[in-house]
Structures are given as C-alpha cells and as structure tokens.
Amino acid sequence: QVSLEYYSHMVQLPDTKEVYDQVRKDPDRFGHGPIAFLHTTPSFDWQSRGSSISQRRVVLTNGVRATLIEDYYRYGVRFLYKPAAGKIGRWDATAMANTAVRYTVLFSY
C-alpha cells in the first residue's frame, strides 16, 4: 500500500508515529515549509494476470508451414494507493476579513 500525507505547518503533524517525532526534533534538516510523507507498506501476495495464449501461422526457412503457439504468462507488481491525507493551511483572520471586504465590494456593484 502507498499513502501520501501533506502538512503545511509543523504544528499540524499528528502525534502518532515516530517519523513525525524525528521531523519535530530536527526541523532544520527537513525545512520549515510544507512537508509530505510517502508511506509504503509491503504486502507479500501473489498477483497474476493469467496467460495470454496466441497462435499464428508461419513459414519456416525450409518452406514448411507451421503453427506457432506462444504462451505469455503475465505477472507483475501491484500497488494499492490510499487517498491523500493531511492538513494544508491554517486559520488566518486577516485573510478572512480581506475576503469578506472583497465580496462586499463585488456585490455592491
């Protein structure tokens, strides 16, 4: 599983994981601006997409016609993505007042 978390300020970090504690202890290393965490959790499981069997007629170098049967077994890595989470932004009374003034002026016309 893969999950991504965004945080715009250090005070918004949860108190649940030791990763967040490392960031709090050394903010100069991680920066003071927005931060994102990419969490990966391995899950050992067999994922198969089955076989892809195809056949085609071919002419060999000696002129003999033959049927070539190919069996491609499809397998790979599966990623499960969780929705993004976190907290972006913080309450700012000045920004709210500015927005209220803008809309008041806009609707007065």
C-alpha positions in Angstrom: 0.0 0.0 0.0 1.1 3.5 -0.8 -0.2 6.6 1.0 0.8 10.2 0.8 0.3 12.8 3.6 0.8 16.6 3.2 1.3 19.1 6.1 1.9 22.8 5.7 3.0 23.5 9.3 4.9 21.6 11.9 2.1 22.1 14.5 -0.3 20.1 12.3 1.8 16.9 12.5 0.0 14.0 14.2 1.3 12.6 17.5 1.1 9.0 16.4 4.2 7.9 14.6 7.9 8.2 15.4 8.6 9.6 11.9 6.8 12.8 12.9 8.9 13.0 16.1 12.1 12.9 14.1 10.9 15.8 12.0 9.9 17.8 15.1 13.3 17.2 16.7 15.3 18.4 13.7 13.3 21.0 11.7 16.4 22.5 10.2 17.1 19.2 8.4 13.6 18.8 7.0 12.8 22.5 6.4 10.2 24.8 7.9 7.8 24.9 4.9 5.3 22.3 3.7 6.3 18.7 4.1 5.0 15.4 2.6 5.3 11.9 3.8 5.2 8.9 1.5 4.3 5.8 3.5 4.8 2.4 1.9 3.6 -0.9 3.4 4.7 -4.1 1.7 2.2 -6.9 1.2 3.6 -10.2 0.1 1.0 -11.8 -2.1 0.9 -13.5 -5.5 -0.6 -11.4 -8.2 -1.3 -13.0 -11.6 -3.0 -11.7 -14.7 -3.1 -15.2 -16.2 -1.8 -16.5 -19.5 -2.1 -14.8 -22.9 -2.0 -17.6 -25.5 -1.8 -16.7 -29.1 -1.2 -18.7 -32.2 -0.1 -17.8 -35.7 0.8 -19.5 -38.9 4.4 -19.1 -40.0 6.5 -20.4 -42.9 9.8 -21.9 -41.8 13.1 -21.4 -43.7 12.7 -24.8 -45.4 9.3 -23.8 -46.8 7.2 -25.8 -44.4 4.1 -24.2 -43.0 3.6 -24.5 -39.2 1.5 -23.1 -36.4 3.5 -21.2 -33.8 1.8 -21.2 -30.3 3.1 -18.6 -27.8 2.1 -18.6 -24.2 3.0 -15.4 -22.3 2.4 -15.6 -18.6 1.7 -12.1 -17.2 2.7 -11.2 -13.7 3.9 -8.1 -12.0 3.8 -5.8 -9.1 0.6 -4.4 -7.7 0.3 -1.1 -6.0 -2.7 -0.1 -3.8 -2.9 3.7 -3.4 -4.8 5.2 -0.5 -6.3 8.6 -0.8 -4.0 11.5 0.1 -4.4 12.9 3.6 -3.0 15.6 5.9 -3.7 19.2 6.7 -2.9 22.1 4.5 -3.3 25.7 5.7 -4.2 27.3 8.9 -6.9 29.8 10.0 -6.0 33.4 9.3 -8.4 36.1 10.5 -6.8 38.7 8.2 -7.3 36.6 5.1 -11.0 36.0 6.1 -11.5 39.8 6.6 -9.9 40.6 3.3 -12.1 38.1 1.5 -15.3 39.5 3.2 -14.3 43.0 2.1 -13.7 41.9 -1.5 -17.1 40.1 -1.7 -18.8 43.1 -0.1 -17.3 45.4 -2.7 -18.1 43.0 -5.5 -21.7 42.6 -4.6 -22.3 46.3 -4.1 -21.9 46.9 -7.8 
